[in-house]
Amino acid sequence: MKVIDTDIAEVKIIEPRVFGDARGFFMETWNAQVFRELGIDATFVQDNHSRSVQHTLRGLHYQIRQPQGKLVRVTRGEVFDVAVDMRKSSSTFGQWVGTLLSESNQRLLWVPRGFAHGFYVVSESADFQYKCTDFYAPEYERSLLWSDPTLAIEWPIADKCQLILSEKDRDAVPFIDAEYL
């Protein structure tokens, strides 16, 4: 596996080795020993899978207690994936990184605990799968406003598209009013 550093040291893009032939392909997406050697020492307790249609934006979500580290990937389609540092004590507090994840680039993104996370579906639809280091705790979940001008996230939203948001994401709070970790 190859690790690509981002502007936030703890957030990593991972390119797995893909073995392909006329039958298709094989790749290993999780191996505790290999990831530990890459500096990602995580124990996962929950796997999730979502399917979303084009122009859906999910996030930015995080938990103020039981924060979740997430290893995310796209198995069908393409998304623009974003992580925002919510850790007050961090030198990158309030900064974000974003990357395209797709079935064709087969990249994974490591989003450590203490980050808000979200994605925008670029393709016609997308299957998004992720492993979590802690259980979902709705009472601790918070939503950060995806369009906050303070964060200035450069979402690749198509001109004149009808963005699809949940009520929770429409009602999300700006960064200045958010609860931090």
C-alpha positions in Angstrom: 0.0 0.0 0.0 1.0 3.5 -0.7 0.3 6.4 1.7 -0.2 9.9 0.3 0.1 12.7 2.9 -2.4 15.5 3.0 -2.2 19.1 4.3 -3.3 17.7 7.7 -0.7 15.2 8.8 -3.1 12.8 10.5 -5.5 12.5 7.5 -4.1 10.0 5.0 -4.9 8.9 1.4 -4.2 5.3 1.0 -3.7 3.6 -2.4 -4.0 -0.2 -2.1 -2.1 -2.5 -4.4 -4.6 -3.7 -7.0 -4.0 -7.0 -8.8 -6.0 -7.1 -12.0 -6.4 -9.5 -15.0 -9.1 -10.5 -17.4 -11.3 -11.8 -14.6 -11.4 -8.5 -12.7 -9.3 -7.4 -9.8 -8.3 -8.1 -6.2 -7.2 -5.7 -3.5 -6.7 -5.8 0.3 -8.6 -2.8 1.9 -7.8 -3.5 5.5 -4.9 -5.3 7.2 -4.2 -4.3 10.8 -0.5 -5.1 10.6 0.1 -3.2 7.4 -1.9 -0.2 8.5 -0.1 -0.2 11.9 3.2 0.0 10.0 1.7 2.9 8.0 1.0 4.7 11.3 -2.7 3.9 11.5 -3.3 1.8 14.6 -7.1 1.4 14.7 -9.6 -1.1 15.9 -12.9 -1.0 14.0 -16.2 -1.9 15.6 -18.7 -0.9 12.9 -18.9 -1.0 9.1 -21.4 1.2 7.2 -22.5 1.4 3.6 -24.6 4.2 2.0 -25.8 4.7 -1.5 -26.6 8.3 -2.6 -27.7 9.9 -5.9 -25.9 12.6 -7.7 -25.7 16.0 -6.0 -26.3 14.5 -2.6 -24.2 16.2 0.1 -23.9 14.3 3.4 -22.2 16.0 6.3 -20.3 17.4 7.8 -20.8 15.0 10.8 -18.9 14.3 14.0 -19.5 13.1 17.5 -18.5 15.2 20.5 -18.2 12.1 22.6 -17.3 8.7 21.3 -15.5 10.4 18.3 -15.1 8.0 15.4 -12.1 7.4 13.3 -13.2 6.4 9.8 -11.6 4.5 7.0 -13.7 5.4 3.9 -13.9 4.3 0.3 -16.1 4.4 -2.7 -17.0 1.1 -4.3 -19.3 2.5 -7.0 -19.3 6.0 -8.5 -17.3 9.0 -7.3 -17.5 11.5 -4.4 -15.6 14.5 -3.2 -14.7 13.6 0.4 -13.9 16.1 3.1 -12.4 16.0 6.7 -12.5 19.1 8.9 -10.2 19.3 12.0 -12.5 19.9 15.1 -9.7 19.5 17.7 -9.2 22.7 19.6 -5.7 21.8 20.6 -4.6 21.0 17.1 -2.3 23.2 15.0 -4.7 22.5 12.1 -7.9 23.3 14.0 -10.6 24.5 11.6 -8.7 23.4 8.5 -10.0 20.9 6.0 -8.7 18.5 3.3 -10.7 17.1 0.4 -10.1 14.4 -2.2 -11.9 12.5 -4.9 -12.6 8.9 -4.0 -13.9 6.6 -6.7 -14.4 3.1 -7.9 -11.7 3.8 -10.5 -9.0 5.3 -8.3 -9.8 2.8 -5.5 -8.3 5.1 -2.9 -9.2 5.0 0.8 -9.2 8.0 3.1 -8.2 7.7 6.8 -10.2 10.3 8.8 -9.0 10.2 12.4 -11.0 10.9 15.5 -11.8 14.5 16.1 -12.7 15.4 12.5 -16.0 16.3 11.0 -16.6 14.3 7.8 -18.8 14.6 4.7 -19.0 14.0 1.0 -20.6 15.2 -2.2 -21.7 12.8 -4.9 -20.2 13.7 -8.2 -21.3 10.7 -10.3 -24.8 9.6 -11.1 -24.8 7.7 -7.9 -22.2 6.4 -5.4 -21.8 3.5 -2.9 -19.8 4.8 0.0 -18.4 2.3 2.6 -16.6 3.0 5.8 -15.2 1.4 8.9 -15.6 3.2 12.3 -13.5 3.0 15.4 -16.4 3.6 17.7 -20.2 3.0 17.7 -22.6 5.6 16.3 -24.1 7.6 19.2 -26.8 9.9 17.9 -27.1 11.8 21.1 -23.5 13.0 20.6 -23.7 13.6 16.8 -23.3 17.1 15.6 -23.5 18.6 12.1 -21.2 21.3 10.9 -22.5 23.6 8.1 -21.1 22.4 4.8 -21.2 25.8 3.2 -19.7 27.8 6.1 -17.7 30.7 4.5 -15.2 30.5 7.4 -14.2 27.0 6.3 -14.4 27.9 2.6 -14.6 24.3 1.5 -14.1 24.1 -2.3 -16.9 21.6 -3.1 -17.0 20.7 -6.8 -20.7 21.3 -6.9 -22.1 21.5 -10.5 -23.5 24.9 -11.6 -27.2 25.2 -11.2 -27.7 21.8 -9.7 -30.3 21.1 -7.1 -28.3 20.1 -4.0 -29.8 17.2 -2.0 -29.4 17.6 1.8 -31.0 16.0 4.8 -32.9 18.3 7.2 -30.1 17.7 9.7 -27.5 19.0 7.2 -29.7 22.0 6.2 -30.0 22.9 9.9 -26.2 22.4 10.7 -24.3 25.1 12.7 -21.5 27.3 11.4 -18.0 26.5 12.6 -18.0 29.5 15.0 -21.0 28.1 16.8 -19.9 24.4 16.7 -18.9 22.3 19.7 -15.3 21.3 19.4 -13.3 18.4 20.7 
